[in-house]
Amino acid sequence: MFRAIILKTASASPVRSLVTRSFLFRPLVRRFVAGETLDEAMAAAKALAHIGLMSTLDLLGENVSNLEEAEASTTAYIEIVERIGTSEFKNQVNISIKLTALGLDFGTDVAEANYRKVVRAAEKYDVFVRVDMEGSDYTEKTIQVVRRVFNDHKNTGTVLQSYLRRTPGDVQTLVEQGMRIRLVKGAYLEPESVAFKDKADVDDQYVKCGQTLLRNGNYPAIATHDRAIVDKLKSYCEQESVGKDKFEWQMLYGIARDLQNGLHEAGYAVRVYVPYGSQWYPYFSRRLAERPANLFFILKSLFKK
Ligand SMILES: Cc1cc2nc3c(=O)[nH]c(=O)nc-3n(C[C@H](O)[C@H](O)[C@H](O)COP(=O)(O)OP(=O)(O)OC[C@H]3O[C@@H](n4cnc5c(N)ncnc54)[C@H](O)[C@@H]3O)c2cc1C
């Protein structure tokens, strides 16, 4: 309910323009976003590598408005891959990409062609390309495109969201294909017909799908900051003798740093999702909607002025 209100309010253009123009929001934006340039993102990845954490770089931007922008995103991602591939910490860094940034709104063929270019460039440097999952209007198209590209290139995989009712079926299909999956709860506003609304249902489906992926998946990424779920899945791994090298935990830049460090110190592989770029607003509003305290932080700073 709170999440729906924030996501709807954030999408109104006066709100967007207030937030993106005002410097009041910058400290909070910088908590979640590593910077605006590739140099800043690489510096964040290097600092994480220094303390033993892997990372995945996301050049923020989604739903491009024309083919030129889709091509520009593709070129920018190829540049990122080349920077990673020639860096001294290349084995610890991969990329996350959204098909709507590569032109999915202009046809699956457009997005697929651009995505193939990025995957081919990444293959040269042995860099893994994760396709983020967006709103449910894109789920089927994203899965189909990634499956086709995965047939030709094994350095790619996608994301499944536990709030979607369809997800157990997708877990099954993609596990059979041997694809690497990141499991998340899901961050978009979805109708009840396609997604669970109760946290208990989303969490329950997360644990069940997580167990399937840990048991049968190909190096799954368990992406959550939910400590209760982390504890349940850690116990499951002990019970089923799933080795620490068989999967990785993933968390977002700036969130639950103590949990990221604690898991790393306990010998688990941990990867941090590092978003950067000037198009930070949609990502930022999803992070605000996840946690009321983030919004209270902004309100508090407004009243302090
Ligand atoms: C690596 C990674 C990649 C992701 N990729 C995708 C994707 O491709 N598609 C997609 O739909 N979603 C994606 N997400 C977002 C995901 O769907 C959730 O919205 C997000 O992770 C919050 O869910 P949670 O599992 O942490 O559980 P929640 O129950 O939401 O949160 C558990 C606890 O984590 C902390 N927390 C969670 N969010 C925040 C926040 N914003 N600020 C501060 N604390 C917070 C709080 O302490 C909270 O109590 C990704 C998440 C991660 C970690």
The ligand as an ORCA input file, in Angstrom:
! r2SCAN-3c Opt
* xyz 0 1
  C      21.346     -7.448     -6.346
  C      19.905     -7.074     -6.538
  C      19.399     -6.974     -7.819
  C      18.051     -6.675     -8.013
  N      17.530     -6.720     -9.283
  C      16.203     -6.567     -9.446
  C      15.586     -6.766    -10.715
  O      16.241     -7.082    -11.711
  N      14.240     -6.601    -10.808
  C      13.470     -6.271     -9.723
  O      12.252     -6.166     -9.847
  N      14.033     -6.043     -8.520
  C      15.359     -6.191     -8.351
  N      15.903     -6.003     -7.111
  C      15.107     -5.386     -6.033
  C      14.282     -6.408     -5.281
  O      13.235     -6.864     -6.092
  C      13.677     -5.796     -3.998
  O      12.838     -4.748     -4.334
  C      14.720     -5.296     -3.013
  O      15.836     -6.120     -2.963
  C      14.134     -5.244     -1.584
  O      13.720     -6.523     -1.207
  P      14.443     -7.397     -0.084
  O      14.608     -8.761     -0.628
  O      15.669     -6.758      0.404
  O      13.346     -7.550      1.056
  P      12.498     -6.463      1.840
  O      11.528     -7.248      2.654
  O      11.977     -5.401      0.952
  O      13.574     -5.804      2.790
  C      14.243     -6.518      3.816
  C      15.068     -5.521      4.619
  O      16.103     -4.991      3.790
  C      16.318     -3.627      4.054
  N      15.989     -2.870      2.831
  C      15.337     -3.325      1.734
  N      15.215     -2.350      0.815
  C      15.790     -1.249      1.367
  C      15.977      0.093      0.927
  N      15.556      0.483     -0.268
  N      16.601      0.957      1.754
  C      17.053      0.560      2.969
  N      16.906     -0.698      3.449
  C      16.290     -1.575      2.658
  C      15.394     -3.261      5.192
  O      16.096     -3.430      6.403
  C      14.294     -4.275      5.075
  O      13.636     -4.515      6.287
  C      17.230     -6.361     -6.898
  C      17.744     -6.470     -5.607
  C      19.049     -6.839     -5.410
  C      19.551     -6.998     -4.012
*
